[in-house]
Amino acid sequence: MQKTFVENFMMHKFILFLGVLLSVSLSAQTEVNRNAVDPNLAPFYHGVASGDPAADGLYIWTRYTPEFIGESSFPVSYRVALDKGMQQLVDSGTVEAKLMNDYTVKV
């Protein structure tokens, strides 16, 4: 059965309405989440993760969250130690958190 012009028009309006509603809902959720974040974690709100452990190494991942999006990159320093006091360093360095990678770094 072929839909009439009015049915098609109403369906497009409904889909547009859902899109706007979803957009507003996501914006409100983002604002709530941003306000719930501990400011002491800045600029590493996502924490640090490690993965792919091997006998001789592992990967460290994090995301730098700039205060304002737009800068092309930010330097991120890292240190890896064998002890909690960070006295027995086994690696350290600086990498760039780049906009083109959503400011994520993997070392």
N, C-alpha and C positions, 0 to 999 in steps of 0.2 A: 504494500500500500504506500503510495507516494504521499509525503507530508506536504501540507499546504504552506504557503508563504508565511502565514501567521504562526503556524506550529514551529517552523524553522526559526523565525524571528524570536519567539518566546524561548526556545531552547538555547539560542545564542545568548539571550539576555540572562537566562538562568546560569549558564556556564560562566559568563562574565561576572555575575554576582558572586558565585562560589569562589572565583579567583580573587576578587577583591576581599571577600570575607576571610579567605585563607591568608592573604597577604597581611591584613590587619591583625589577624590572630597571631601570625608568626612574629610580627613586629612587636606586639605586646609581650609575647613570650621572651623574645630576645632582651627586651628592656628588663623584664623581671629577672632573668638569668644574670644579666650584667650587674644588676644591683645586689644579687645574692652572692656574688663572688667576693672572696676575701681579698681586699686590696693589698694585703701583705704578700700575696703571691705574684704581684705584678713584676715583670711583664710575662711571667711563665704560668699563666692560669691553667694550662693543660698539664702541668707537671712534667715529669721526665719519665720516659719508658725505656726499657732495654729489651733486646731480643736477639734472636739468632746466636745464642751462646755457642762458642766453640772452645776447644782446649786452649787456644791461643788468643781469644778475643771475643768481643760482642759489639752490638750496635747500640748507640744511645740516640734516642729521638726526643725532640721537644718542639714546641711551637712558640715563637716569640710573638707577643701580642702588642703591637705598637699602639700608642695612645691615639694616633691619627694615621689612618691608612693613606699611603701616597708615596712615602719614601721608598726608594727602590730596594734598599737593603740596610741591615743593621748587623754589627759585629756581635757574635755570641761566643763568649769564652767558656771553655770546659776544662775540668780536671777529673782524672780518674785515679783513685787511690785504693790500696789494699786494706786500709783501716778507716774506721769511722772518723778519726781525728784528722784525716786527710794529710798525714805526715809521710806516708809511704807512696808517693806519686809514681804511677806507671805510665801516665800519658797526660798531656795537656795541650791546649792550642786554642785557636780562634777560627771560627767559620762564619760565613755570611748567611743570615736569615734573609732570603730574597722574596720580594713581592711575587715574582713569577712562580715561586714554590709555596705560596700562601704563608710565607715567613716560617716554614718548617725547616728544621735542620736534622741531619742524620750523620753521625760520626761513627 
